[in-house]
Amino acid sequence: MIGIHGMGGVGKTTLALAVYNLIADCFDGSCFIQNVREISNKHGLEHLQSILLSKLLGDKDINLASEHEGISVIQQRLQRKKVLLILDNVDKCEQLQTLAGSPDWFGPGSRVIITTRDTHLLASHQVKTTYEVKTLYAKDALQLLTWKAFKTEHVDPRYVEVLNDVVIYASGLPLALEVIGSDLFAKTVEEWKSAISQYKRIPNNQILEILKVSFDALEEEEKCVFLDIACCFKGYELTEVEVMLRALYHDCMKHHIRVLLEKSLIKIGWFTTIEMHDLIEDMGRQIDLKQSAKEPGKRRRLWLPKDIIQVLKDNTETSRIEILCFHISISEKEETLDWNRNAFGKMEKLKILIIRNGKFCKGPNSFPESLRVLVWHGYPSNCLPSNFDPSKLVTCKLPNSHFTSFGFLGSSKKLENLTELNFDCCELLTRMPDVSDLPNLQLTTQLVF
């Protein structure tokens, strides 16, 4: 048994089909069952067993009363037959258990090839030989796009720039290259430019729907973790994300991240950062935006700078916000934000507040008691709001801030849940409480005076 795995649209089925066409003649019988997930959902597993038996035995009149009968017939009729069986797009263990439960169901020399997005499924079925299909290098991506768009390797030099733009946008995903290439077949350069602008603003539905299959298969809390990462935490270091998301999901968070890894929705890159394909990120962000397209304050997470600016200026309804992540890209014009200083106080469920950059004319009047993670680069006030109760605060990172004093009325016991404290490059800081007795504080960085 051999497992071929990878993200949606990366070419698992195409690779399996190429192998099938290359070696099928070497077997007593061969069967390629495409899209096991969809067929089993529509017609049941007995139907798939009937297809398998009909193809491998050459008998069209096979009727099965149940999955158990199907298993028995497969074992009895195929255990001496050398077969090639390809099970494409498998997403549940029972599909493998009823179609290819064990290698000894088939004769010596048989091969069962399984394509899936879920590596855990392969591991649980004890498939030891696996291959990950990765995205295409730029050169190969350009070749695929060119063939789809022009049906030839040679193209008009005027198209070189737009072709490269599509290659960058698709980030090596064959599905995207094929869909876009087909969409833009026989179109002018200007039409290509217009379409690329549209894809960047609103990704192609055909691409997103295929990628969304993996998202739809997640449990509800796993979906939330995926959207948190897609909207706010792509590129963050894994342990940093685990600390922050523990504020929302407690110790379940590690399990949720492992599921996302197994389903090829995220990867762990260099320096253990969480990586995600650009189009999967787009898919997640589109899902999140649809939760409240016209009223951003009613979403669970805020991450678009224009939405955050609107909410902070207008001080609108924000009772559902749990995560606010403000980051202005280098390409966006950064202006000093004149905002309502009471805005954060109204976010009663806010647990994670991250401001990586952005100029605020003044600091906040209040923070909600629910706040667990506070990361604010260049915090504009000389202290935290006096009415803020930090008892739930786990992470406090305020580098390059205007702090002169860090402390609260009473004792440092109000900070007993604090695990991380960071005041890097806070050159004005002169006073803070004794934190040596805080039981959970794991790491303090050097203070720069």
C-alpha positions in Angstrom: 0.0 0.0 0.0 1.3 3.4 -1.0 -0.1 6.8 0.2 0.1 9.9 -1.9 -0.8 13.0 0.1 -0.8 16.8 -0.1 -3.1 19.9 -0.1 -6.1 20.1 -2.4 -5.4 20.9 -6.0 -1.7 20.0 -5.8 -1.9 17.2 -8.3 -2.4 13.9 -6.3 -5.0 12.5 -8.6 -3.0 13.5 -11.7 0.1 11.8 -10.4 -1.9 8.6 -9.5 -3.6 8.5 -12.9 -0.2 8.8 -14.6 1.1 5.9 -12.5 -2.0 3.9 -13.3 -1.7 4.5 -17.1 2.0 3.5 -16.9 1.8 0.2 -15.1 -1.8 -1.1 -15.3 -0.9 -3.6 -18.0 1.5 -5.4 -15.5 -1.5 -6.7 -13.4 -4.2 -9.3 -13.7 -6.8 -6.6 -13.1 -6.8 -2.9 -12.4 -9.3 -0.4 -11.0 -9.1 3.4 -10.6 -11.9 4.7 -8.3 -11.9 8.5 -8.6 -13.2 10.7 -5.8 -14.0 8.1 -3.2 -15.2 10.8 -0.8 -17.9 12.1 -3.1 -19.1 8.7 -4.3 -19.3 7.2 -0.8 -21.3 10.2 0.5 -23.8 10.0 -2.4 -24.1 6.2 -2.9 -22.6 4.4 0.1 -19.7 2.1 0.5 -21.4 -0.9 -0.9 -21.6 0.9 -4.2 -17.9 1.5 -4.2 -17.3 -2.2 -3.3 -19.4 -3.2 -6.3 -17.4 -0.9 -8.6 -14.2 -2.4 -7.4 -15.3 -6.0 -7.8 -16.9 -5.4 -11.2 -13.7 -3.8 -12.6 -11.3 -6.4 -11.1 -13.4 -9.5 -11.9 -15.0 -8.3 -15.1 -18.5 -9.1 -13.7 -21.1 -6.4 -14.1 -23.8 -8.2 -12.2 -22.5 -7.8 -8.6 -25.1 -6.9 -6.0 -24.1 -6.6 -2.3 -26.5 -6.5 0.6 -24.1 -4.8 3.0 -20.5 -3.6 3.5 -19.7 -6.7 5.5 -20.7 -8.9 2.6 -18.6 -6.7 0.3 -15.6 -7.2 2.5 -16.1 -11.0 2.5 -16.5 -11.1 -1.3 -13.4 -8.9 -1.9 -11.2 -11.2 0.4 -12.5 -14.4 -1.2 -12.4 -13.4 -4.8 -9.3 -11.3 -5.0 -6.8 -12.9 -2.6 -5.1 -14.8 -5.4 -5.3 -12.1 -8.0 -2.5 -9.6 -8.7 -4.3 -6.3 -8.9 -3.6 -2.6 -9.2 -6.2 -0.6 -7.2 -6.1 3.2 -6.9 -8.4 4.8 -4.3 -8.5 8.5 -5.0 -9.5 11.3 -2.6 -10.1 9.1 0.5 -11.1 11.1 3.6 -12.4 8.5 6.1 -10.9 5.4 7.6 -14.0 3.3 7.0 -13.5 3.8 3.2 -10.1 2.1 3.5 -11.4 -0.5 5.9 -14.2 -1.6 3.5 -12.2 -1.4 0.2 -8.7 -2.4 1.1 -8.7 -3.4 4.7 -5.4 -5.3 4.6 -2.7 -6.2 2.1 -3.6 -9.9 2.3 -7.0 -9.1 0.7 -5.2 -9.2 -2.6 -2.7 -11.5 -4.3 1.1 -11.3 -4.2 2.5 -8.4 -6.2 -0.6 -6.3 -5.9 -0.5 -2.5 -5.4 -3.0 -0.3 -3.6 -2.4 3.5 -4.1 -4.3 5.9 -1.9 -4.6 9.6 -2.5 -5.7 11.8 0.4 -5.2 15.2 2.1 -5.1 13.5 5.5 -1.8 12.0 6.6 -3.3 10.7 9.9 -5.7 8.5 7.8 -2.7 6.9 6.2 -0.9 6.4 9.5 -4.0 4.8 11.2 -4.3 2.4 8.3 -0.7 1.5 8.7 0.4 2.7 5.2 4.1 2.9 5.7 5.2 4.1 2.2 4.0 7.6 1.5 4.8 10.4 -0.9 4.0 14.1 -0.4 3.1 16.0 -3.6 4.5 19.5 -3.4 3.7 22.6 -5.3 5.4 23.3 -8.6 8.6 25.3 -9.0 8.2 28.5 -10.9 9.6 27.1 -14.2 7.3 24.2 -14.2 4.3 26.3 -13.1 5.0 28.7 -16.1 5.1 25.7 -18.5 1.8 24.3 -17.2 0.1 27.7 -17.4 1.4 28.4 -20.9 0.1 25.1 -22.2 -3.4 25.7 -20.6 -3.6 29.3 -21.8 -2.1 29.0 -25.3 -1.9 25.2 -26.1 1.7 25.7 -27.1 5.1 26.4 -25.5 5.7 29.5 -27.5 3.8 32.7 -26.6 3.7 36.3 -27.7 6.4 38.2 -25.7 3.7 40.7 -24.7 2.2 38.1 -22.3 5.4 37.4 -20.4 4.7 39.9 -17.6 1.1 38.7 -17.0 2.1 35.1 -17.1 4.6 35.7 -14.4 2.0 37.6 -12.4 -0.3 34.5 -12.5 2.6 32.2 -11.5 3.3 34.3 -8.5 -0.4 34.5 -7.6 -0.9 30.7 -7.9 2.2 30.0 -5.8 2.8 26.7 -7.6 -0.7 25.2 -7.2 -1.5 23.3 -10.4 -5.3 23.6 -9.8 -5.0 27.4 -9.9 -2.7 27.4 -12.9 -5.1 25.2 -14.9 -8.3 27.0 -13.9 -6.8 30.5 -14.6 -5.1 29.3 -17.8 -8.4 27.9 -19.1 -10.3 31.0 -18.1 -7.9 33.3 -20.0 -7.5 31.2 -23.1 -7.5 33.4 -26.2 -7.9 36.6 -24.1 -5.9 39.8 -24.7 -3.1 41.1 -22.5 -5.5 43.8 -21.1 -8.1 41.1 -20.2 -5.4 39.1 -18.5 -4.4 42.2 -16.4 -8.0 42.9 -15.5 -8.6 39.2 -14.5 -5.5 39.1 -12.3 -6.6 42.2 -10.4 -10.0 40.5 -9.9 -8.4 37.2 -8.7 -6.4 39.1 -6.1 -9.4 41.0 -4.9 -11.9 38.1 -5.0 -10.3 34.6 -5.5 -11.8 32.3 -8.1 -14.7 30.3 -6.8 -13.8 27.1 -8.5 -10.4 27.1 -6.8 -11.7 28.1 -3.4 -14.5 25.4 -3.5 -11.9 22.6 -4.0 -9.7 24.0 -1.3 -12.7 24.4 1.0 -13.3 20.7 1.1 -10.6 20.3 3.7 -12.0 23.1 5.8 -15.5 21.6 5.7 -14.2 18.3 7.1 -12.9 19.9 10.3 -14.7 20.0 13.6 -16.1 23.4 14.7 -13.2 24.3 17.0 -10.6 23.1 14.5 -12.3 25.4 11.9 -11.9 28.3 14.4 -8.2 27.6 14.9 -7.7 27.4 11.1 -9.4 30.8 10.6 -7.3 32.3 13.4 -4.1 31.2 11.7 -5.3 32.2 8.2 -6.4 35.6 9.3 -3.9 36.5 11.9 -1.0 34.1 12.6 0.5 32.8 9.3 4.3 33.2 9.6 4.3 33.3 13.4 6.6 31.0 15.3 4.7 27.8 16.4 5.3 28.1 20.1 4.2 31.7 20.1 0.9 30.7 18.4 0.4 27.9 20.9 0.8 30.3 23.8 -1.6 32.8 22.4 -4.3 30.3 21.2 -4.2 28.5 24.5 -6.0 31.6 25.8 -9.0 30.6 23.6 -8.7 26.8 23.4 -6.8 25.7 26.5 -4.7 22.5 26.0 -6.9 21.4 23.1 -5.0 23.8 20.9 -2.1 21.4 20.4 -4.5 18.8 19.1 -6.2 21.2 16.7 -2.9 22.3 15.2 -1.9 18.7 14.7 -5.1 18.1 12.8 -4.5 21.0 10.5 -1.0 19.7 9.8 -2.4 16.2 9.0 -5.0 17.6 6.7 -2.4 19.6 4.7 -3.9 22.9 5.6 -0.8 24.2 7.3 2.9 23.3 7.4 5.8 24.0 9.8 8.5 25.9 7.9 12.0 27.1 8.7 12.6 28.2 12.3 9.3 26.4 13.2 7.1 29.0 11.8 3.5 28.2 10.7 3.2 28.3 6.9 0.1 28.2 4.7 -0.3 28.3 1.0 -1.4 31.7 -0.2 -4.6 30.4 -1.8 -5.6 28.4 1.3 -5.0 31.7 3.3 -7.3 33.5 0.8 -9.9 30.8 1.2 -9.9 31.1 5.0 -10.0 34.9 4.9 -13.0 34.8 2.5 -14.8 32.5 4.9 -14.1 34.8 7.8 -15.2 38.0 6.0 -18.5 36.4 5.0 -19.4 36.0 8.7 -20.4 39.6 8.8 -19.5 41.4 5.6 -21.0 44.8 6.4 -20.5 45.0 10.1 -16.9 44.1 11.0 -17.4 44.7 14.7 -19.7 41.6 14.8 -17.0 39.2 13.7 -15.0 37.0 16.0 -11.7 38.3 14.7 -10.6 41.6 13.2 -7.5 41.7 10.9 -8.2 43.9 7.9 -6.6 47.3 8.7 -9.5 49.3 7.1 -12.1 47.3 9.3 -10.0 47.9 12.4 -9.6 51.6 11.7 -13.4 51.9 11.1 -14.2 50.1 14.4 -11.7 52.1 16.5 -12.9 55.4 15.1 -16.6 54.8 15.2 -16.6 52.8 18.5 -19.3 50.6 17.0 -20.8 47.4 18.3 -17.9 45.1 19.1 -19.2 42.6 21.7 -18.2 39.5 19.6 -14.6 40.3 18.9 -12.1 37.9 20.5 -9.0 38.6 18.4 -7.8 41.9 17.0 -4.6 41.8 14.9 -3.5 45.1 13.4 -0.7 45.1 10.9 -0.2 47.6 8.1 1.9 46.3 5.2 4.9 48.3 4.0 3.0 49.1 0.8 0.2 50.8 2.7 0.4 54.4 3.7 0.8 54.7 7.4 -1.0 57.6 9.0 -1.5 58.6 12.6 -4.8 57.2 13.7 -7.2 59.5 15.6 -9.4 57.0 17.4 -11.9 56.6 20.2 -9.8 55.8 23.3 -12.8 53.9 24.8 -13.1 51.4 21.9 -11.2 48.5 23.5 -13.2 48.8 26.7 -16.4 47.8 24.8 -14.8 44.6 23.4 -16.1 42.5 26.3 -14.8 39.2 24.8 -11.5 40.4 23.5 -8.8 37.9 24.5 -6.0 38.6 22.1 -4.9 42.1 21.1 -1.9 42.4 18.7 -0.7 45.7 17.2 2.5 45.2 15.2 2.6 48.6 13.7 0.4 51.7 13.1 0.7 55.1 14.7 -1.8 55.9 17.4 -2.2 59.6 18.5 -2.9 58.5 22.1 -3.2 55.4 24.3 -6.4 53.6 25.3 -8.5 54.6 28.3 -9.3 51.0 29.1 -8.8 47.3 28.3 -11.4 44.6 28.9 -10.9 42.2 31.8 -11.1 39.3 29.4 -7.7 40.3 27.8 -5.2 37.4 27.9 -2.6 38.4 25.3 -1.4 42.0 24.8 1.2 42.6 22.1 1.6 46.3 21.2 4.7 47.5 19.4 5.2 51.2 20.1 2.5 51.5 22.8 1.7 55.2 22.8 1.1 55.9 26.6 3.5 55.9 29.5 1.5 53.3 31.4 -1.4 50.8 31.1 -4.9 52.1 31.9 -5.2 52.5 35.7 -8.6 50.7 35.7 -7.3 47.6 33.9 -7.4 44.4 35.9 -4.5 42.3 34.4 -5.3 39.1 36.4 -6.0 37.1 33.3 -3.1 38.5 31.3 -0.8 35.7 30.1 1.4 37.5 27.6 2.4 41.1 27.8 4.8 42.3 25.1 5.3 46.0 24.6 8.6 46.6 22.8 9.6 50.1 21.6 7.0 51.7 23.8 6.7 55.0 25.6 6.4 53.3 29.0 7.8 55.1 32.1 6.1 52.9 34.6 4.7 49.4 34.7 2.7 48.5 37.8 -0.7 48.2 39.4 -2.2 49.2 42.7 -1.7 46.6 45.3 0.9 43.8 44.7 2.3 42.0 41.7 -0.1 39.1 42.5 -2.4 40.7 39.9 0.1 39.4 37.4 0.2 35.8 38.7 -0.9 34.3 35.4 1.7 36.1 33.4 4.1 33.8 31.5 5.9 36.3 29.2 6.9 39.9 29.8 8.8 41.9 27.1 9.9 45.6 27.3 12.6 45.5 24.7 13.9 49.0 23.8 11.6 50.8 26.2 14.2 53.4 26.9 11.9 55.6 29.2 11.0 52.8 31.6 12.2 53.5 35.1 9.9 51.7 37.5 8.2 48.3 37.6 7.0 45.9 40.4 9.0 43.0 41.7 8.1 40.1 39.5 10.5 37.5 41.0 7.7 35.7 42.8 5.4 35.3 39.9 4.9 31.5 39.6 4.2 31.2 35.9 6.7 33.7 34.4 8.9 31.7 32.1 11.1 34.2 30.4 12.0 37.9 30.8 14.1 39.7 28.3 16.8 42.2 29.1 15.4 45.7 29.8 17.1 48.5 27.9 17.3 51.8 29.8 
